[in-house]
Amino acid sequence: MARKPDVVIEAARYKNGQIVMVRAYERRGATFSDHVLIERKALVERLQKGERLAVGSREELKASTFKLGSEVQLVKQNDHEWISTRPHATSDSLDGAPVF
């Protein structure tokens, strides 16, 4: 990932195989916010706008430093939209993001 992500997803909540919301950090200039909850609709809108989202975790005692994992993408398949870290996903899945 060449540029810093706009949102770092730390954990996800699923219902019936779809993401309901995620716990994440938003980039605010040179730093990141405290954790925020973002619902599925807002995630889809952000991905459609071209924002960069990644799965990751904050490094302890290092402020806005993250261990980044996979980039999150919007996968369209058979009139469905999936939020996933895999390019050929058939359901929502964020590899490396625990469930909360």
DSSP file (Angstrom, degrees, kcal/mol; ACC not computed):
  #  RESIDUE AA STRUCTURE BP1 BP2  ACC     N-H-->O    O-->H-N    N-H-->O    O-->H-N    TCO  KAPPA ALPHA  PHI   PSI    X-CA   Y-CA   Z-CA
    1    1 A M              0   0    0      0, 0.0    69,-0.0     0, 0.0     0, 0.0   0.000 360.0 360.0 360.0 113.0    0.0    0.0    0.0
    2    2 A A        +     0   0    0      2,-0.1     2,-0.3     0, 0.0     0, 0.0   0.907 360.0  41.6 -71.7 -44.3    1.8    3.1   -1.2
    3    3 A R  S    S-     0   0    0      1,-0.1     0, 0.0     0, 0.0     0, 0.0  -0.749  97.7 -93.7-107.1 152.2   -0.3    5.7    0.5
    4    4 A K        -     0   0    0     -2,-0.3    48,-0.2     1,-0.1    -1,-0.1  -0.323  48.5-107.7 -60.4 142.6   -1.6    5.7    4.1
    5    5 A P        -     0   0    0      0, 0.0    48,-0.2     0, 0.0     3,-0.1  -0.371  11.5-138.5 -70.2 154.3   -5.1    4.3    4.3
    6    6 A D  S    S+     0   0    0     46,-2.2    21,-3.3     1,-0.3     2,-0.4   0.768  92.2  24.3 -79.3 -28.2   -8.0    6.7    5.1
    7    7 A V  E     -Ab  26  53A   0     45,-1.6    47,-2.0    19,-0.2     2,-0.6  -0.999  65.9-157.5-140.0 133.6   -9.5    4.2    7.5
    8    8 A V  E     -Ab  25  54A   0     17,-2.6    17,-2.2    -2,-0.4     2,-0.5  -0.962  17.3-147.2-111.7 118.1   -7.9    1.3    9.4
    9    9 A I  E     +Ab  24  55A   0     45,-3.4    47,-2.5    -2,-0.6    15,-0.2  -0.736  20.4 175.6 -89.0 124.9  -10.4   -1.4   10.4
   10   10 A E  E     -     0   0A   0     13,-2.9     2,-0.3    -2,-0.5    14,-0.2   0.804  64.5  -3.4 -97.5 -36.8   -9.6   -3.1   13.7
   11   11 A A  E     -A   23   0A   0     12,-1.6    12,-2.6    86,-0.2    -1,-0.3  -0.980  61.3-145.3-155.6 159.2  -12.6   -5.4   14.2
   12   12 A A  E     -Ac  22  99A   0     86,-2.4    88,-1.7    -2,-0.3     2,-0.5  -0.937   5.2-147.0-132.6 152.7  -15.9   -6.3   12.5
   13   13 A R  E     -A   21   0A   0      8,-2.8     7,-3.6    -2,-0.3     8,-1.1  -0.985  22.0-166.1-119.1 128.8  -19.4   -7.3   13.5
   14   14 A Y  E     -A   19   0A   0     -2,-0.5     2,-0.3     5,-0.3     5,-0.2  -0.809  13.9-174.5-114.3 152.5  -21.3   -9.7   11.3
   15   15 A K  E >  S-A   18   0A   0      3,-2.5     3,-1.6    -2,-0.3    -2,-0.0  -0.928  79.6 -12.2-144.8 122.9  -25.0  -10.7   11.0
   16   16 A N  T 3  S-     0   0    0     -2,-0.3     3,-0.1     1,-0.3    -2,-0.0   0.856 129.9 -53.5  55.2  38.7  -26.1  -13.5    8.6
   17   17 A G  T 3  S+     0   0    0      1,-0.2    75,-0.9    74,-0.1     2,-0.4   0.450 117.7 104.9  80.9   0.7  -22.7  -13.3    6.8
   18   18 A Q  E <  S-A   15   0A   0     -3,-1.6    -3,-2.5    73,-0.1     2,-0.3  -0.899  77.4-107.8-115.8 145.6  -22.8   -9.6    6.2
   19   19 A I  E     -A   14   0A   0     -2,-0.4    -5,-0.3    -5,-0.2     3,-0.1  -0.509  30.3-179.2 -66.8 130.3  -20.8   -6.9    7.9
   20   20 A V  E     -     0   0A   0     -7,-3.6    20,-1.9     1,-0.4     2,-0.3   0.827  66.3 -25.0 -94.3 -47.0  -23.1   -4.8   10.2
   21   21 A M  E     -AD  13  39A   0     -8,-1.1    -8,-2.8    18,-0.3    -1,-0.4  -0.978  56.4-140.6-159.4 163.9  -20.4   -2.4   11.4
   22   22 A V  E     -AD  12  38A   0     16,-2.4    16,-2.5    -2,-0.3     2,-0.6  -0.937  15.9-130.2-128.5 154.4  -16.7   -2.1   12.0
   23   23 A R  E     +AD  11  37A   0    -12,-2.6   -13,-2.9    -2,-0.3   -12,-1.6  -0.929  50.0 153.2-100.7 124.6  -14.6   -0.6   14.7
   24   24 A A  E     -AD   9  36A   0     12,-2.9    12,-3.0    -2,-0.6     2,-0.4  -0.861  44.9-119.2-146.8 173.1  -12.0    1.6   13.0
   25   25 A Y  E     -A    8   0A   0    -17,-2.2   -17,-2.6    -2,-0.3     2,-0.4  -0.983  26.5-145.5-120.3 133.2   -9.7    4.6   13.1
   26   26 A E  E     -A    7   0A   0      8,-0.5     7,-2.6    -2,-0.4     2,-0.4  -0.810  18.7-118.8-101.2 139.2  -10.1    7.4   10.6
   27   27 A R  E     -F   32   0B   0    -21,-3.3     2,-0.4    -2,-0.4     5,-0.3  -0.599  28.1-176.2 -75.5 132.0   -7.2    9.4    9.2
   28   28 A R  E >   -F   31   0B   0      3,-3.5     3,-1.4    -2,-0.4     2,-0.4  -0.780  60.1 -63.4-129.5  86.3   -7.3   13.0   10.2
   29   29 A G  T 3  S-     0   0    0     -2,-0.4    -1,-0.0     1,-0.3     0, 0.0  -0.602 118.7 -10.6  72.9-124.0   -4.4   14.7    8.5
   30   30 A A  T 3  S+     0   0    0     -2,-0.4    -1,-0.3    -3,-0.1     2,-0.2   0.514 134.2  47.1 -86.6  -5.2   -1.1   13.4    9.8
   31   31 A T  E <  S-F   28   0B   0     -3,-1.4    -3,-3.5    32,-0.0     2,-0.3  -0.670  77.6-116.8-127.9-179.8   -2.8   11.5   12.7
   32   32 A F  E     -F   27   0B   0     -5,-0.3    -5,-0.2    -2,-0.2     3,-0.1  -0.872  25.0-116.2-121.6 155.5   -5.7    9.1   13.3
   33   33 A S        -     0   0    0     -7,-2.6     3,-0.1    -2,-0.3     2,-0.1  -0.150  38.6 -90.6 -74.3 173.8   -8.8    9.4   15.4
   34   34 A D  S    S-     0   0    0      1,-0.2    -8,-0.5    -9,-0.1    -1,-0.2  -0.316  73.5 -62.3 -70.0 172.9   -9.8    7.3   18.4
   35   35 A H        -     0   0    0    -10,-0.1     2,-0.3    -2,-0.1   -10,-0.2  -0.324  60.3-172.9 -67.6 145.8  -11.8    4.3   17.4
   36   36 A V  E     -D   24   0A   0    -12,-3.0   -12,-2.9    -3,-0.1     2,-0.5  -0.907  24.0-120.3-130.6 157.2  -15.1    5.0   15.8
   37   37 A L  E     -D   23   0A   0     -2,-0.3     2,-0.5   -14,-0.2   -14,-0.2  -0.897  27.9-170.4-101.7 128.4  -18.0    2.6   14.7
   38   38 A I  E     -D   22   0A   0    -16,-2.5   -16,-2.4    -2,-0.5     2,-0.1  -0.978  13.8-138.1-122.6 125.8  -18.8    2.7   11.0
   39   39 A E  E  >  -D   21   0A   0     -2,-0.5     4,-1.9   -18,-0.2     3,-0.3  -0.347  28.1-104.1 -80.0 163.6  -21.9    1.0    9.7
   40   40 A R  H  > S+     0   0    0    -20,-1.9     4,-2.6     1,-0.2     5,-0.2   0.881 117.6  55.1 -55.0 -46.5  -22.0   -1.1    6.5
   41   41 A K  H  > S+     0   0    0      1,-0.2     4,-2.2   -21,-0.2    -1,-0.2   0.906 109.4  47.4 -57.8 -43.4  -23.8    1.6    4.4
   42   42 A A  H  > S+     0   0    0     -3,-0.3     4,-2.3     2,-0.2    -1,-0.2   0.866 110.0  53.6 -67.0 -36.0  -21.1    4.2    5.2
   43   43 A L  H  X S+     0   0    0     -4,-1.9     4,-2.4     2,-0.2    -2,-0.2   0.941 109.2  48.2 -62.3 -46.8  -18.3    1.6    4.4
   44   44 A V  H  X S+     0   0    0     -4,-2.6     4,-2.4     1,-0.2    -2,-0.2   0.921 111.4  50.3 -60.3 -44.3  -19.8    1.0    1.0
   45   45 A E  H  X S+     0   0    0     -4,-2.2     4,-1.7    -5,-0.2    -1,-0.2   0.905 110.2  49.9 -60.7 -42.1  -20.1    4.7    0.3
   46   46 A R  H  X>S+     0   0    0     -4,-2.3     5,-2.2     1,-0.2     4,-0.6   0.911 111.6  47.9 -63.7 -42.8  -16.4    5.3    1.3
   47   47 A L  H ><5S+     0   0    0     -4,-2.4     3,-0.8     1,-0.2    -1,-0.2   0.888 110.3  51.9 -66.0 -38.4  -15.2    2.5   -0.9
   48   48 A Q  H 3<5S+     0   0    0     -4,-2.4    -1,-0.2     1,-0.2    -2,-0.2   0.828 105.8  55.5 -66.6 -31.1  -17.3    3.9   -3.8
   49   49 A K  H 3<5S-     0   0    0     -4,-1.7    -1,-0.2    -5,-0.2    -2,-0.2   0.626 121.8-108.2 -74.8 -13.5  -15.8    7.3   -3.3
   50   50 A G  T <<5 +     0   0    0     -3,-0.8    -3,-0.2    -4,-0.6    -2,-0.1   0.583  63.5 155.2  97.0  10.6  -12.3    5.8   -3.7
   51   51 A E      < -     0   0    0     -5,-2.2     2,-0.5     1,-0.1    -1,-0.3  -0.404  44.3-118.9 -68.1 150.3  -11.2    6.0   -0.1
   52   52 A R        -     0   0    0    -48,-0.2   -46,-2.2    -2,-0.1   -45,-1.6  -0.814  32.6-177.3 -94.6 126.8   -8.5    3.5    1.0
   53   53 A L  E     +bE   7  72A   0     19,-0.6    19,-3.0    -2,-0.5     2,-0.3  -0.953   2.8 176.8-122.0 142.9   -9.4    1.1    3.8
   54   54 A A  E     -bE   8  71A   0    -47,-2.0   -45,-3.4    -2,-0.4     2,-0.4  -0.978  30.7-117.5-142.0 154.5   -7.2   -1.5    5.3
   55   55 A V  E     +b    9   0A   0     15,-2.6    14,-3.9    -2,-0.3     2,-0.3  -0.750  56.3 125.6 -87.2 139.8   -7.4   -4.1    8.1
   56   56 A G  E     - E   0  68A   0    -47,-2.5     2,-0.3    -2,-0.4    12,-0.2  -0.983  47.4-118.3-174.4 179.9   -4.9   -3.4   10.9
   57   57 A S  E     - E   0  67A   0     10,-1.7    10,-2.9    -2,-0.3     2,-0.2  -0.993  31.0-108.7-139.9 147.2   -4.2   -2.9   14.5
   58   58 A R  E     - E   0  66A   0     -2,-0.3     2,-0.4     8,-0.2     8,-0.3  -0.526  33.8-121.2 -74.9 136.0   -2.7    0.0   16.5
   59   59 A E    >   -     0   0    0      6,-2.9     3,-1.6    -2,-0.2     6,-0.3  -0.647  36.8-104.1 -78.9 132.0    0.7   -0.5   17.9
   60   60 A E  T 3  S+     0   0    0     -2,-0.4    -1,-0.1     1,-0.3     6,-0.0  -0.293  97.2   0.3 -61.4 134.1    0.8   -0.1   21.6
   61   61 A L  T 3  S+     0   0    0      1,-0.1    -1,-0.3     2,-0.1    -2,-0.0   0.678 106.4 100.5  62.6  22.7    2.2    3.1   22.9
   62   62 A K  S X  S-     0   0    0     -3,-1.6     3,-0.9     1,-0.3    -3,-0.2  -0.022  70.3-146.7-127.3  31.6    3.0    4.4   19.4
   63   63 A A  T 3  S+     0   0    0      1,-0.3    -1,-0.3    -5,-0.1     2,-0.2  -0.141  80.8   8.9  46.9-109.9    0.1    6.8   18.8
   64   64 A S  T 3  S+     0   0    0     -6,-0.1     2,-0.5   -34,-0.1    -1,-0.3  -0.131  98.0 117.6 -97.3  38.3   -0.9    6.7   15.1
   65   65 A T    <   -     0   0    0     -3,-0.9    -6,-2.9    -6,-0.3     2,-0.3  -0.915  42.5-174.0-107.2 129.8    1.3    3.8   14.1
   66   66 A F  E     -E   58   0A   0     -2,-0.5     2,-0.8    -8,-0.3    -8,-0.2  -0.896  31.9-131.8-124.6 149.9   -0.4    0.7   12.8
   67   67 A K  E     -E   57   0A   0    -10,-2.9   -10,-1.7    -2,-0.3     2,-0.3  -0.906  41.5-151.2 -91.8 108.2    0.5   -2.8   11.8
   68   68 A L  E     +E   56   0A   0     -2,-0.8   -12,-0.3   -12,-0.2     3,-0.1  -0.615  20.8 177.1 -91.4 142.6   -1.4   -3.0    8.5
   69   69 A G  E     -     0   0A   0    -14,-3.9    -1,-0.1     1,-0.3    27,-0.1   0.106  49.6 -16.2-108.4-135.0   -2.8   -6.1    6.9
   70   70 A S  E     -     0   0A   0     25,-0.4   -15,-2.6     1,-0.1    -1,-0.3  -0.339  65.5-111.1 -75.8 152.2   -4.8   -6.4    3.6
   71   71 A E  E     -E   54   0A   0    -17,-0.2     2,-0.3    14,-0.2   -17,-0.3  -0.602  31.7-126.8 -79.5 143.9   -6.5   -3.6    1.8
   72   72 A V  E     +E   53   0A   0    -19,-3.0   -19,-0.6    -2,-0.3     2,-0.3  -0.728  31.8 180.0 -94.7 140.7  -10.3   -3.7    1.8
   73   73 A Q  E     -G   84   0C   0     11,-3.0    11,-2.4    -2,-0.3     2,-0.6  -0.931  32.3-115.5-138.7 161.6  -12.2   -3.6   -1.5
   74   74 A L  E     -G   83   0C   0     -2,-0.3     2,-0.6     9,-0.2     9,-0.2  -0.888  31.5-162.4 -98.6 117.4  -15.7   -3.6   -2.8
   75   75 A V  E     -G   82   0C   0      7,-3.1     7,-3.0    -2,-0.6     2,-0.5  -0.898   0.9-159.4-106.3 121.5  -16.3   -6.7   -4.8
   76   76 A K  E     +G   81   0C   0     -2,-0.6     2,-0.3     5,-0.2     5,-0.2  -0.875  22.4 157.8-103.0 129.0  -19.3   -6.7   -7.2
   77   77 A Q  E >   -G   80   0C   0      3,-2.6     3,-1.4    -2,-0.5    -2,-0.0  -0.929  64.1 -15.0-153.9 123.3  -20.7  -10.1   -8.3
   78   78 A N  T 3  S-     0   0    0     -2,-0.3     3,-0.1     1,-0.3    -1,-0.0   0.910 127.1 -49.0  50.4  53.8  -24.1  -11.1   -9.6
   79   79 A D  T 3  S+     0   0    0      1,-0.2     2,-0.3     0, 0.0    -1,-0.3   0.651 118.7 110.6  62.2  17.9  -25.9   -7.9   -8.4
   80   80 A H  E <   -G   77   0C   0     -3,-1.4    -3,-2.6     2,-0.0     2,-0.5  -0.913  57.2-147.4-119.0 149.5  -24.3   -8.2   -4.9
   81   81 A E  E     -G   76   0C   0     -2,-0.3     2,-0.4    -5,-0.2    -5,-0.2  -0.976  16.3-170.0-116.7 127.0  -21.7   -6.0   -3.3
   82   82 A W  E     -G   75   0C   0     -7,-3.0    -7,-3.1    -2,-0.5     2,-0.6  -0.912  18.7-142.1-116.6 142.5  -19.3   -7.6   -0.9
   83   83 A I  E     +G   74   0C   0     -2,-0.4    10,-1.7    -9,-0.2     2,-0.3  -0.921  47.2 142.5-101.0 116.7  -16.8   -5.9    1.4
   84   84 A S  E     -Gh  73  93C   0    -11,-2.4   -11,-3.0    -2,-0.6    10,-0.2  -0.963  62.0-135.5-153.0 162.8  -13.7   -8.1    1.4
   85   85 A T  S    S+     0   0    0      8,-1.5   -14,-0.2    -2,-0.3     9,-0.1   0.434  91.6  78.6 -97.1  -4.1  -10.0   -8.3    1.5
   86   86 A R  S >  S-     0   0    0      7,-0.4     3,-1.0   -13,-0.1   -13,-0.1  -0.887  76.4-140.6-107.3 136.1  -10.1  -11.0   -1.2
   87   87 A P  T 3  S+     0   0    0      0, 0.0    -1,-0.1     0, 0.0    -3,-0.0   0.747  99.9  41.7 -68.7 -23.9  -10.6  -10.0   -4.9
   88   88 A H  T 3  S+     0   0    0    -13,-0.1     2,-0.0   -11,-0.0   -11,-0.0  -0.252  83.5 157.0-117.0  44.8  -13.0  -12.9   -5.7
   89   89 A A    <   -     0   0    0     -3,-1.0    -7,-0.1     1,-0.1     3,-0.1  -0.324  32.5-168.8 -72.9 151.0  -15.1  -12.9   -2.6
   90   90 A T  S    S+     0   0    0      1,-0.1     2,-0.3    -9,-0.0    -1,-0.1   0.215  77.3  19.2-119.5   9.0  -18.6  -14.4   -2.5
   91   91 A S  S    S-     0   0    0      2,-0.1     2,-0.3    -9,-0.0    -1,-0.1  -0.961  99.0 -72.9-162.2 168.9  -19.4  -13.0    1.0
   92   92 A D        +     0   0    0    -75,-0.9     2,-0.3    -2,-0.3    -8,-0.2  -0.545  59.6 157.0 -69.5 131.0  -18.2  -10.2    3.3
   93   93 A S  B     -h   84   0C   0    -10,-1.7    -8,-1.5    -2,-0.3     2,-0.6  -0.891  28.4-168.4-159.6 128.9  -14.9  -11.2    4.9
   94   94 A L    >   -     0   0    0     -2,-0.3     3,-2.0   -10,-0.2     2,-0.1  -0.859  23.3-145.9-118.3  94.4  -12.1   -9.1    6.4
   95   95 A D  T 3  S+     0   0    0     -2,-0.6   -25,-0.4     1,-0.3   -40,-0.1  -0.383  84.0  18.8 -61.9 129.0   -9.1  -11.4    6.9
   96   96 A G  T 3  S+     0   0    0      1,-0.2    -1,-0.3    -2,-0.1   -40,-0.0   0.340  96.2 110.9  93.8  -6.5   -7.2  -10.4   10.0
   97   97 A A    <   -     0   0    0     -3,-2.0    -3,-0.2   -42,-0.1    -1,-0.2  -0.896  61.5-140.7-103.7 114.6  -10.0   -8.5   11.6
   98   98 A P        -     0   0    0      0, 0.0   -86,-2.4     0, 0.0     2,-0.3  -0.229  22.3-104.1 -68.5 163.2  -11.4  -10.2   14.7
   99   99 A V  B      c   12   0A   0    -88,-0.2   -86,-0.2     1,-0.1   -77,-0.1  -0.671 360.0 360.0 -86.1 140.3  -15.1  -10.2   15.5
  100  100 A F              0   0    0    -88,-1.7   -87,-0.2    -2,-0.3    -1,-0.1   0.350 360.0 360.0-123.6 360.0  -16.4   -7.9   18.2
